[in-house]
Amino acid sequence: MKTMAKDKPYLDPNRSIDERVADLIGRMTLEEKAGLMFHMMVMVSPDGEFNPDVGAFGLASIREMTDKHMSHFNLVGAADAKSMAAWVNQLQKLAAAKRLGIPVTLSSDPRHSFTENPGVHMATAAFSQWPESPGLAAIGDETLVQEFADIARQEYLAVGLRSALHPMADLATEPRWARVNGTFGEDNQLAAKLTAAYIRGFQGAELGAESIACMTKHFPGGGPQLDGEDPHFAYGREQVYPGDHFDYHLLPFEAAFEAGTAMIMPYYGMPMDTEHEEVGFAFNKGIISGVLREKYSFDGVVCTDWGPLTDVEIMGSIFPARAWGVEHLSVPERMMKAIDAGIDQFGGEACPEVLVELLRRGRVSEERIDCSVWRLLRDKFRLGLFENRYVDEAAAANIVGNPAFRAAGDLAQRKSIVLLKNEGRLPLRGRPKLYIENMKPEVAAKYGEVVAEPSAADVAILRLQTPFEPRNDIFLESFFHAGDLDFKEPEKSRILAITQQVPTIVDIYLDRPAVIPEIVDACAGLVANFGASDAAALDIIFGRFEPSATLPFELPASMDAVRAQKPDVPHDSEDPLFPYGFGLRY
């Protein structure tokens, strides 16, 4: 190793990171530099089998991408911890055999909560399970958020994940937005505190060999979506500020910068009727070079959200590039505009050959590319990947999802549940006859006698979910809960009929702020969760755990009130059913 380090200073851990980056960049070809600027998905199968020659769901194979000198990958799919660690080691072994041996940086969307959406979350059974971010906001404890992030850091590190494609510093000011359940709610002061704590837990005081690098998103705040539609899709491309609250959404990012976030991801949306160009943020020089780089002096990596350049086919349907405002440009032209805006890396893309051609034709300068390559390599060195790219497979099985981590997550689930209504029925006592819906009978049986019909019950317990309008034009769209927030017929009448037969306790999962005035009026008790097990909900309902959480966003009184709100303004629903910060106690 000493001889190799002498011949190749970038491999010498005793040299400064700047020296090592400079040496490595000096050895790289255009193709190798270009490959670093692409961050594509790779999939681990449930059995953990590593096959570098087979792609999935339209993805290129791992070998194809590593042959293009790509070394940043977003891991999708899941296996048990030992198998995931072994899979990652195989990938690192493949990368080590390349000419320069640049290690892989593996990233992941959140894996510790309940959401299953391949576009934004990747719930993983092997890991400890925690409430979604709004649930952490409902608790409102910075120390607990940092504890969660530190546990998640250890679990990521054990299986070889070194980059978190989170936290979301966006604000839930538009209740219909499909990404509300990734936020810390609608209040920018609370979101700022929790975002900073989250980053400190993942990264530590500074980025190092025990850190997970955070890619905070979605700059400059992805919440103010027109009609609440998400810009993953063309109908949601417009981001609007009718309340002139653009700066309100920047505060959580300011906290992220202070906490040292390694990376930033801009969103897909295009700002409308502002001083900025009406193009997606990844192509927006005023936002990236102006606000992010100049105003905030951010010198970390800026990576686009996934798929801003090329159309892809997924499960037989075409998913168009999220090139909002620049749809008319060719792929090379989009790439040039994004690079000129200040982008360092293209998420969800695997076309470095396009960048190489631009470099060879002089359309993009190598000097400009070297700036981005420097930032990307600097993080690999800071994370210690050149010294320790492999993980201990046996240790991974003991660390990930260990009893202490699971117990901490279970406790947080209980702490995050909000008591919204109690007509004196709660907490339930004894072993009542229970009619249940959307709950495992074997769990409910530990609390009471489960019966088949409401008419036979002493009390009904209904676990509901915030309504949404299903959309299925393309594969990914079906996973995003969007549209109206109220129950439609006949489901609303079915629920209300149960409340008329038997005293009913409703536990509703608020992945978005539900509009449920009739249900609130009719039920005997109401609790809200943000990702919680059946046992966690029942512990609250039966008083085995005392509720203490508060709402991280308002619950509007009607859909008319929702439509009248300004998407960029918090706490502006007229006469909300429950205001921000509401929560009862026993």
N, C-alpha and C positions, 0 to 999 in steps of 0.2 A: 504493500500500500504506500510506503514511504517513497519508493522509486516512482510509482505511478503518480503520486501527488507532486513529485518534483517535476515530472514531465508534463503533468496536467494540473496546473495550479487550482483549477476550479474544483478539484477533488480533495484539496487540502483544507481540512476543517480549521486549521490554525490561522488561515488567512482571513481577512475581513470579507464580509459578504460582497461589498462593492468590488474588491479585487477578483473574487471568484466569478461574479456575474460578468465583469469585463472580459475576463479570460475566456469564458464559455461563449459569449456572444462573438468574440473574435474568431472562434473556430467553426461557427455555424454557417451553413449554406442558406441561400434564400428559402429553399424548400423547408429546411429545419426551422427557420424563424417563422415562416408562415404557419406551419403546423401548430405552433404554440398558441396561435391566436384563434383556435377553434376548440369548442367545448361541447362535445356531443354525448348523447346517451349511450350507455351500454347496459345490458340486462344480465342479472344473475338469475338462474332458474331455481325453483324451489328445492331441487336436489343438490344445488351448488356445483353442478358439472361445468367445467371450464372448456368451452369449445370456441377458440378464437376465429374459426373459419365460417361460422354460421351467424348471420344477423337475424334479428327478430322484429316483427311489426314494421317492416320497411327500413330498418336500420342497417347501415353497412356493418360488415363483420369487424371484430376487433383488429384482426390482422390487416384488413384494408386500411383502417384508420391509423394504426401504428405505422404502417408503411408510408402513410402521408405525414409521418412525424408528429402526429397528434399525441398529447400526453396529459390532457385534462378531460376527464370523463365524469358524467353525471350518472351515478349508479341507480338503476331502477330495478324493481323486483326485490325479492327477499328470500333468504334461506335461514337455517339455524346459524347461530353465531360462529361456530367452528367452521362450518362449510363456507360462510361468507368470507371469513379470514383466509381460508385456504384458496378460495377463488381469487381474492385480491392478491395474494402472494404469487399466484400463477401469472396474473396480469403484470405485476412488477417484474417478474422474471423475464417475461417477453420484452418489456421495455429495456431492461438492463442489457439485453443482448444487442441492442441497436448501437450504432457507431459511437455516439456520445454518451449512451447509457443514461439519458435524462429520465428520472423517475416519474411515475404517473401521480398526478393529484386527483384523487377521487372525491367527488362532491355528492351531496344528497339533499333532496327536499326533506321537510320534517318527517320523522319516523316515529315519534313518541306519543301521538294522540290517536284519535278515533277515525279521522277522515280518510276515506279511500277515494282518491282522485289522482289518476296517473299524471295529470298535468300539473298538480300543485302539492300533493301530499302522498306519502308512501307509508301507511301504517304498517308496522313490522312487529309481529307477535313476539319475536325473540327479545325485544327491548322492553324496558319498563314503560308503563302506559300512564300518561298524564292528561289533564284537561287541555283543550285547545287554548290558544292564546287569549281569547276573551275570558276564559275561565281563570287564567292567571291574573288578568286584569280585575276580575270580580273579587279575587282575594286581595289584590292591590299591594302585595308585600314584595318589595325589591329583593329582600334577602331570600325569600322563597324562589323567586324567579332566577336569581343567580345560582341557588342550590340546584334547581332543575337543570339549568344550562351546564353546570359542572358535571352532573350525573350523565347528561346526554353526551357531553364531551368525552367522558371516559368510555362510554359505550361505542361512540363513533370511532375513537382512537383504537379500541380493542380490535375492531374488524377492518381497520385500514382506511376508513373515511377521514379525510383531512380538511374538507371544506364544507361548510353549511350554507346551503342556498336559502338562507334565512338569517335574521328575523325579518318579518314584515313590519316596517315602521309606518305603514299606511294607516289612515284613520277611517273609521266606520261612520262617516258623516252622511253617506247615502245608504239607507237601510236595505235597499233592494240588491245591492252589489253582491255578487256571488262569492267574493273573497273576504267578506266580513269576518268569517271564522278563522282567518289567519292574522287578524289585527289584535291590538290591545285596546280595542274599543274606540270611542269617538272623541275622547278628551285628550288634547295634545300634551298637556302637562303630565298626566299619568302615563301615557304612551312613551313619552320621552324618558321618564325614569326607568320604566320597565325594559325599554329597548337597550338602554345603557347597561343595566344589570345583566341582561341576556348575553350581550356581547362580552362583558367581563367574565361571565361564567364559561363561555366557550373558548375565548382567546387568552384569558389571564390578563395580567397587567400589560404585557406586550406579547407579540406573536413569537412563539418559540416551538421547541421540539415536542412539547406536550399540548400544544394548542390545536384547536380546530378554527380555521380561518373563516370568518363570517362574511357573507355577501349580503349586505343589508339592502332591502328592496322595499318599494319600487320608486326610486327617486324620480321626481320631486314630491311623491305622494300619489298613490294610485286610486284613492277613494272617491274623488268627485266625478263619477261617471255619469254621463247623460242618461237619464232614466234608469240608472243603476246597472246598465248593461256592461258586460266585461269585454275589454279590448282584445282578448284572445280571438274574438270574432268580429267580423267587419261591422256588424250593426252596433258594436260597442266601442268604436274607435275614438269617439269624441269625449274629451275630458273638459269639464266646464266649471266656471267660477262665477256664477251669478251673484254670489254674496261677497265677491271681492276678497275671498279668504285664501288666496294662493299661499301667502306667507304662513298662515296658520298650520299648513301641512308640512312645513319645513322643520318645525321644532324637533320632532323625534329624530330626524336625520342629523340635526346639529348635535344632539346627545350622542348619536352613533359615532360621529366624527370625534367627539371628545373622548369617547370610550376606545377609540382606535380601530374601528372596523377596517378590516383589510381590503374589502371590496365593496363596490356599489353596483346595483343593477337598476337601470332605468326601466320604466314600464313601456308598454306598447302604445299607450294612448297619445293622442295629439291634442295639445292645448288649444282651446278655441277662445277667440276674442280676448287674447292677452297681448302683451308686448312681444311674445315669442312666435317664431315661425310655426305655422299650423301643419307640422309634420310630427310623426312619432318621436318620442323622446330619444330613442337610440340614434336618430338622424338629426337631432336638434342641437346645433352648435351653441345657440344661446343658452341652453340648459346645461349641456355637458361641459363645454369649454368656458362658458360665461359664469353660470351660477355655481356649478360643482367645482370646477378647477380654479377659477379666479376668485369668486366671492368666498368660497370655503377653503381654498388652498388644499383641496384633496389630491393627494399624489398616489393613492392606491390604484388597484386595478378596477376598471370600469368594464363590466361584461353585459352585453345585451341580454334581454329576456329571450327565451328560446324561439328560434325560427323567424328572424326578421328579414331573411334574404330569399329563401327558396320555398316554393310550394312542395308539399310532400303528400304521398298517398298513404293513408292509414285505414286499415280494415276496409279497403275498397272504396273509400271516399277521399276526395282531394281536400286537404287542409291548406288553405292559401297562406303564403307568407304574411306575417304581421307587419307589412311595410306601409303602414297607414300614412297617407299624404304623399307617398313616393311610389305608389303602385305602378305608375307609368314608367318608372326607371327600370333598366335592366338589372340583373343581379350584380354585374361589375359596377354599375353606376350607384346602386344602393350601397355596396361595400365601400366605395370611395367616399360617399357622403357621410357614412357612419364614422369612418376613420378620420375624416376631416373634422367631424363634430367632436372627436376625442375618445372614441371607443377603443378599448384595448383588446377585446376578445368577443367573438361571436358565439353566443349560446345556441345550442341545438342545431348547429351547422357543421358540415364536414366537407367544405369545398376550398381547402387551402390552395389548390391549383389555380383558382380564379385570382387569388391574391398574388401568387407567383407571376402570373401573366401580367397583372397590373404593374408589378415591380419591374419586370423585364422591359415593359413598354414605357417605363418612366412616368406612368400615370399616378403612382404612389412612390414616394421616396423611401429608400432603405433607411435613411436617417430617422424618418418618422416611425417606421416599423420598429426600429431598434428601441425607441422610447417605450413602446408597449411590451416588447420582448423583455426589456430590462425589468419592468414591474412584475411580469409573470414569473421570471426566473428568480427574482429577489424573494418572492413568497415561497418558492420551493426550497430555497436555501434557509430561509427563516424557519420554516417548518421542520428542518432537519432531515428532509427526505433523501438527500444524497448520502447521508450517513446511515440512515435507518429506514429503508423503504419497506422492509418486511415486518410482519406482525407475528406474535406468538399465538398459534392456532389453539393450543390447549388452554392458554390463559383467557382467550376470548370467550370460551364457553363458560368460564367461571366468573367473568366480569359482567358480561352482558345479561341484563335481566336478573341479576342476583337478588336474593330476598330483601336486602336492605334497600336497593334501588326500587324494587316493586312496591315495597311498603311506603316509601316516600311518595311515589306516584299515586298510590291508592289514597293516602291521606290528603294529597292535594285535590284529588277528585271530590272528596267530601267537603273540603274547605271551600270549593268553588261553587257549590250549589246554592242558589238563591231562593229563599222563601218569599213568595210574592203575595199569597193569600192564605188566611187561616180563619175559618169560621168556628174555631174551637174544637175541631175534629183532630187536629194535629198537636202533638205526635200521637199516632195510633198506639193503643195499648193491647196487651194480651196477645191472643192468637185468633184474630178475627177470620171469618170466611172471606176470601179474597177472589174477586173477579179481576183478572189481569189481561192486559194487551201489550204486546211487544216487549215481553219480559220472559226470561227463562223460568218455567214452572219449578224446576228443581231449586232455583235460588229463592223464589217467592215462598216455597214451602218451608223454608227455614224461619219465616216470619209469621205465617198463618196457614190456614187450610185453603188450598186453591180449589175453586169451584168453576164449573163450566159456563154458567150463565149469570148475568147480572142479577136476575131475580132471586138467585140462591145465595147471594153474597151479603155480607154486612157492609162491605165497602168495595168500591171498584178503584183500581189503580191503572191509569192509562199512561203509557209512555208514548208521547207524540213527538213529532218533528215539525219544525217550522215549515209551512207549506211552500211549494215552489211550482213553477210551470215547466213540466218536462219538455225538453227539446232534444231532438235526435237526428238532425240533418246530417251531422258528421259524428264520428266515433267519440271524440273528446267532449263534444257539447253536452252529451247526456250526463256527464259527471258534475257539471256546474249548475248549482241550484240558483235560479234567477227568476225574475218576474214577480208577480203578486205574492204577498205575504199572508194572505187570509185563507181560511178553509172555504172551499167551494162546496156546492151541493153535488151529490147527496152526503158527502162525508161529514159536513158540519151538522146536519140534522141527525145523522147516526150517532155522533158523539153526544149531542145534546139529549138524545133519547136515553142514553145510558145514565146521564146525570139526573134524569127525571125518575129513573127506577131505583137508584141506590145512591147514597152519598159517594161522591166521586173525587178522588185525588188525581190531579193531572200533573204529570212531570213532562215538561216540554224541552226538547233539545233546541237551543237557540243558536243554530249556525248562522242565522240572520234574525233581526228583530221581528218576531211574529206579531200579527194583527189578529187578536183573539178576544174582542170585547164580549161576545156572547158566551164564550166558554168561561171567561173569568166570572161573569155574572152567575153562571149556572153551577160551577164546581164548588165543592166544599173546601178544597185546598188546592194550592197551586205552587209548584216549585219549578225552577228553571235550571237546566244544566247546560254545560258547554263541553260535553264529552265526559261521561261518567258511567261506570258499570251499573248493572242492576243492583248489586249489593250496596254500592255507594248511595244510590238514590233511596233504597229502602232503609238504610241506616239513618238518613235524614228524616224520612217519613215516619219512622218508628221511634225517633228520638234517641237513637243510639249515638248520634252525633248531632251536636247543636249547630243550626245554620248561623253563619256569620258573614256571608258574602253579600255583595251589592251589585246591582246591574252596571255593566260597563258601557251601556248605551240605553237610550229610551226604547220603550215599547209603544209605538203609535196607537192611537185610538181607532183609526180607520185608514183605508187605502186612500181616501180623499186627502187626509192629512199627510200621508206619505208623498203623494204627488205634489202637494203644495210646498213641501220642504225644498230648501236650496241644497243641492248635492254637496257643496263645499263647506257648509255651515253646521256646526255641532249644536245639539240641544235645541233644535228649532221646530220640533213637531208641536202643533197646536193642541193643547190640553192632552198630553200623552196619557195613555192608560197607566203606565208606570214611568216615572221620570228617571233620568240618569242618577245612579247612586242609591236607588231604592232597594231596601231589603229588610225583611222582618226578622225577629228573633223569637225563640220560645220563651 
